[in-house]
């Protein structure tokens, strides 16, 4: 069990369901480091998570850095209505409609090396697929961090790219989820064969990050 909101202490919680990571302020130190022992390079992957933020500037949400590439896999919000998805240092950008009012957002990114296709799902809805890095393999020697954009392996944080808000339901699989599975995950369903599971998460909080109860009314606003 993790000591309550202790910094730099490795944590294993049996289940983070109905919990969130709160990043209360802009910082070049606040982050959540995920301990994920990967056995082999990734040639297919899906990452899903929920986040809630009032930021209009750029911020890193999910950063997977390797020795060869700071942005081997990165989910980056470059504007309030724009996502930049990185694989192996390459990037595709999605511009989406502005929301009328802030609410929780559910995002899934997928990538398949065999054809290079990148997918982005927002709140259970797919956007047109794009392509990059066909034939590439993401190294399994990785530093995986929430709430920052790594500009070096395990560090190089910039306060102006830091996430401020709440993050929950972080999961990763070594495959591209089907449409039905994407909708199941958006509806808070569970799947097996995780590489990262929100219901059994190994993590270390760094800096000012708080584990708190989910504000459920706000959580479900994105589904209404």
SVG drawing of the C-alpha trace seen along z (x, -y; Angstrom):
<svg xmlns="http://www.w3.org/2000/svg" viewBox="-26 -29 46 40">
<polyline fill="none" stroke="black" stroke-width="0.4" points="0.0,0.0 1.3,-3.5 1.8,-6.0 -0.7,-8.8 0.7,-11.4 4.3,-10.6 6.8,-11.9 9.4,-9.6 8.0,-6.5 7.4,-3.5 3.7,-2.6 1.6,0.5 -2.1,0.0 -4.3,3.0 -6.9,0.8 -7.0,-2.9 -10.6,-2.8 -12.4,-5.9 -9.0,-7.6 -7.2,-10.3 -3.8,-11.9 -4.1,-15.6 -1.4,-17.9 -2.4,-21.1 0.0,-23.6 2.5,-24.2 5.9,-22.7 9.1,-21.3 9.2,-18.6 5.7,-17.2 5.2,-13.9 4.1,-10.3 6.7,-7.7 5.2,-4.4 7.2,-1.2 6.5,1.0 8.8,4.0 8.5,4.5 9.9,7.8 10.2,6.8 10.0,3.9 6.5,2.6 5.3,3.0 1.7,2.5 0.3,0.4 -2.8,-1.3 -2.7,-3.8 -6.0,-5.1 -6.5,-7.6 -8.9,-10.2 -7.9,-13.7 -9.5,-17.0 -7.8,-20.3 -8.4,-24.0 -5.1,-24.6 -5.1,-26.3 -1.4,-26.1 0.7,-23.1 1.3,-20.2 2.6,-16.7 0.1,-14.1 1.7,-10.7 5.4,-10.5 7.3,-7.3 11.0,-8.1 13.8,-5.7 17.5,-6.1 17.3,-6.7 14.2,-9.0 12.7,-11.4 9.4,-11.1 9.3,-7.4 5.6,-7.5 4.1,-10.8 0.6,-12.1 0.9,-15.9 -1.7,-18.5 -0.2,-21.3 -3.3,-23.6 -6.6,-23.4 -8.1,-21.9 -5.0,-20.1 -3.3,-16.8 0.2,-15.9 0.8,-12.1 4.5,-11.1 6.1,-7.7 9.8,-7.4 10.3,-11.1 7.8,-11.6 4.5,-13.3 0.9,-13.6 -1.4,-16.4 -5.2,-16.3 -7.2,-19.5 -10.6,-19.0 -13.6,-21.2 -13.3,-23.3 -15.5,-22.2 -18.2,-24.6 -17.2,-24.0 -14.4,-22.0 -15.1,-18.4 -13.3,-15.1 -12.0,-13.8 -11.2,-10.2 -8.4,-9.7 -7.0,-6.6 -4.0,-6.5 -3.1,-3.4 -0.3,-2.6 0.5,0.5 4.1,0.8 3.0,3.3 1.1,0.5 2.1,-2.6 -1.5,-3.5 -2.1,-5.8 -5.5,-6.0 -7.0,-8.6 -10.3,-8.1 -11.9,-11.0 -14.7,-10.2 -15.5,-6.9 -15.4,-8.3 -12.7,-7.6 -11.0,-10.3 -9.6,-9.6 -6.5,-7.4 -3.1,-8.8 0.2,-7.1 3.9,-7.3 6.9,-5.1 5.8,-2.0 8.2,0.8 9.5,-0.9 9.8,0.8 9.6,-1.2 12.3,-0.2 11.3,1.7 14.0,-0.1 11.7,-3.1 11.0,-5.9 7.2,-6.3 5.9,-9.5 2.5,-11.2 2.1,-14.9 5.3,-16.0 7.1,-16.0 10.5,-14.3 13.2,-16.2 15.8,-13.7 15.5,-10.1 13.6,-10.4 13.8,-14.2 14.3,-17.5 10.9,-18.8 9.8,-22.3 7.3,-24.1 5.7,-25.6 4.9,-22.1 3.7,-20.7 0.2,-19.3 -2.1,-20.9 -5.4,-19.1 -6.4,-15.5 -5.5,-12.2 -7.2,-8.8 -7.8,-5.4 -4.4,-5.0 -4.1,-1.7 -1.8,-0.4 -2.0,2.8 0.6,4.4 -2.0,4.4 -4.4,2.2 -7.8,2.4 -10.9,3.1 -13.7,0.6 -15.8,2.6 -13.0,2.7 -12.4,-1.1 -16.0,-1.7 -15.9,0.8 -12.9,-1.0 -14.6,-4.4 -17.6,-3.0 -15.2,-2.1 -15.1,1.6 -12.0,3.7 -9.8,5.7 -7.1,8.2 -3.5,8.4 -2.5,5.0 1.1,3.6 -0.2,0.8 -3.4,1.4 -5.1,-1.4 -6.4,1.4 -2.9,2.6 -0.5,-0.3 3.1,-0.4 4.1,-4.1 6.2,-6.7 4.9,-10.2 7.5,-13.0 7.0,-16.6 3.5,-18.0 1.2,-15.2 -1.8,-14.1 -3.8,-10.9 -7.5,-11.8 -11.0,-10.5 -12.7,-11.0 -15.2,-13.8 -17.8,-11.6 -20.2,-14.3 -17.4,-15.9 -16.1,-12.5 -19.3,-11.5 -19.9,-14.9 -18.0,-13.8 -20.7,-11.1 -23.7,-13.3"/>
</svg>
